[in-house]
Amino acid sequence: MDNKTIARTFKLCGQLMELHNENPFRSKAVASASFKIDKLPFQAAEASLEKLSEQPGIGKSTAEKITQIITTGTFPELDELLAKTPEGILEVLKIKGLGPKKVQTIWNDLEIESVGELYYACNENRLIEAKGFGLKTQEDIKKAIEFSLANQGWFLYAKVESSADTLLSKLKQAIPNNHVEFTGDFRRKCEVLSQVELIVDTDLSSLQKAIAGLNYELEVHQNNNSISFKDEQTCPFIIYTSTTYTFAQDWLLRTGSEAHLDLLKEINPILPLAATETDIYQAMGLDYIAPELREGLDEVVLAQAHNLPKLIEFGDVKGTVHNHSTYSDGVHSLKEMALYCKDQLGLSYFGICDHSKTAVYANGLTEERLQQQWAEVDKLNQELTPFKIFKGIESDILSDGSLDYPDEILAQFDFVVASVHSNLKMDEEKATARLIKAIENPYTTILGHPTGRLLLSRAGYPLDFKKVIDACAANDVVIEINANPLRLDLDWRWHRYALEKGVLLSINPDAHRTEGLLDMHYGIYVARKGGLTKEKCLNAFSLKEITQFFKERKAKI
């Protein structure tokens, strides 16, 4: 064990002492010992207890801890501190730019206990109001977290999309007479992926020249039929070569998941050669299967029966619900959000869904402040007609499954999104029962981000999905597809079951700023993977249809 490892162990102890408000003199002494150990002119692991004790700034007590670290990797005082520190907070402490005092605020004041929750809070603009934080600090933390996630080897689709589009454009310019296309997980719009894959109908030498012309400085690796590298954003790429004759077959083989290809091989062990993917599927007696559906579920059976769904497209969306404003933790005002929807996106309606009163950390709305918001909604609806703002709320589902407003308040909303934001550590039985009670509340219109997951950061609480979806079907509750790239929750793997049960889905951006409204694109991607059609999507309803839907829903109460 080298000196740096021992020093880091002392540094962690000092950080945890400060985090837990231990004696400040002792925590500073431990931090100082960390510095001294790192600068020792000899290896501590090879020195005697006496020699260590004689070193300036160390002494007998520190020397004994050093010896314990060398033999066991830790010492009792550190173990006690670790035992009362959540694992997620230990990860937060590793983020560049976050000292113990800031982490203490994040943990105690904002009730954040993981890197994923912290990253989501940055996206929701929640850090800037906390003591000791500001916009620049928030953005620095967000960048540090993104860097850390990238180093783990997995990437959110949304985070590599820009790099992928840039490379595709550059390659098409470099080799304009060739086919250059996305393939693999990226083409299937998988929510997380380890690399971006492309395919081109050219030889390896020509591809190598094209890539060299891009002037990427990072290491390039060459295989028999592919070249892999990273761009300046450290996004990993692999580009496969093909020929004009076999391009469609190779493209199809590179795109489909292993499970999808296995289903095709049951029909024909060797895929036929043809000019296009459509021709290949037709030669096998199948309708063309969209890339997003090629996951090895029921898509081949549906293609044989000529019964594939006509998947939803962004142009089918008529409005957006579940959005936030400066009334709670949003960046832009209610009017700015509505105008962006109307003027920039060409939508017909906007649902405001600020946080409810229990969400104190997000400046949740008290009953008095709700009256202010409703008055502004009425005023804006007169100004912006025929565009419509619906009065909604994201009401917290409390630990017992109840919502956090009395019925007389809930009755005044056009719709209610019920979501869990706290107590995420319930077991499956309790978590499921909690959601079902909220679903059975007659005022619940939409179940928001059902599992609370944060991709690459937090798995979400365990649920009996079938029971939850069955409850939504029985109570006419819509299930949200939260389009925030960190959530994409409900997971697309459960969309089919929900649709089979007759449940409507709603693609909600959960936008906290105007640009967040564009996240609906990512919601569309996963909705297509789940087989969603416009007929089964709430916010693909026209203004007249969704107005009638909300009215009929309330009339049943």
Secondary structure, DSSP 8 states (H G I E B T S, - for coil): --HHHHHHHHHHHHHHHHHTT--HHHHHHHHHHHHHHHT-SS-GGGS-HHHHHTSTTTHHHHHHHHHHHHHHS--HHHHHHHHTS-HHHHHHHTSTT--HHHHHIIIIIS---SHHHHHHHHHTT-GGGSTT--HHHHHHHHHHHHHHHHHTT-EEHHHHHHHHHHHHHHHHHHSTTS-EEEEHHHHTT-SEES-EEEEESS-HHHHHHHHHTTT--S--EE-SSEEEEE-TT--EEEEEE--TTTHHHHHHHHHS-HHHHHHHHHH-SS----SSHHHHHHHTT-----GGG-SSSSHHHHHHTT-------GGG--EEEEE--TTTT-SS-HHHHHHIIIIIS--SEEEE--BBTT-GGGT-B-HHHHHHHHHHHHHHHHHHTTSEEEEEEEEEB-TTS-BSS-HHHHTTSSEEEEE--S-TT--HHHHHHHHHHHHHSTT--EE-STT--BTTTB------HHHHHHHHHHTT-EEEEE-STTT-BS-GGGHHHHHHTT--EEEE--BSSGGGGGGHHHHHHHHHHTT--GGGBGGGS-HHHHHHHHHHHHHT-
